[in-house]
Amino acid sequence: TVTPDHRFLYAVTEDPLSVGPPLDHVSFVSAFAIDQATGKLRLLNTLPTGGTSTCFISTDKTGRYVLMANFGSGSVSVIRLKEDGSLGELTSFIQNIGHSVNPAIQTSPHPHSILVSPDNRYVIVSDLGLDKILIFHFDARTGELSPPDPPFATVKPGGGPRHFAFSPSGKFAYQLSEMSGIVDAFAWDPTRGALTHLQSSE
């Protein structure tokens, strides 16, 4: 992911040789400065993501935080960015809990994407293991996450939410489920941080 001003790039990696289950690899996030003239990257620093098998990273609208979905450990984490673009301290960590109906992959949480709402007040997490679209309050001053009410939307059991996107207007949102192949359309209420289901396309 790249910051809104296009000055810095952040990438997640995992150690395939780490001990543990196949979906539970030690993971890291690295910060790079982008040379505006050549496009070349200069490594700034690398830190643990706070979870395992981290599979998705994004920035908030201010470019002051990176947000990560940790597929293996079933958690999400937020790290503050320093003025020079390097990675700072962990500002929020949430361990998801629960399961869904598919015994092969849904016996525990598996966050697969994470991004902020258009107004930067909420964080949306697609959790493949829970069949839920989790919604958190996001405090852009502190980088902290906290659950709102309602705290989530759901998809068809066994769907496996993978990627989420807002429409350009910010009034609607779309959820792609990996296991079912279904796309769900929702109306987005920014005053409550709530998703209302409109349609499913199979």
Secondary structure as UniProt FT lines:
FT   TURN            4..5
FT   STRAND          8..14
FT   TURN            16..17
FT   TURN            22..23
FT   STRAND          26..34
FT   TURN            36..38
FT   STRAND          41..52
FT   STRAND          54..59
FT   TURN            61..62
FT   STRAND          65..70
FT   TURN            71..74
FT   STRAND          75..81
FT   TURN            83..84
FT   STRAND          87..95
FT   TURN            103..105
FT   STRAND          111..116
FT   TURN            118..119
FT   STRAND          122..127
FT   TURN            128..131
FT   STRAND          132..139
FT   TURN            140..143
FT   STRAND          144..146
FT   STRAND          152..154
FT   TURN            157..158
FT   STRAND          161..166
FT   TURN            168..169
FT   STRAND          172..177
FT   TURN            178..180
FT   STRAND          183..189
FT   TURN            190..193
FT   STRAND          194..201
//
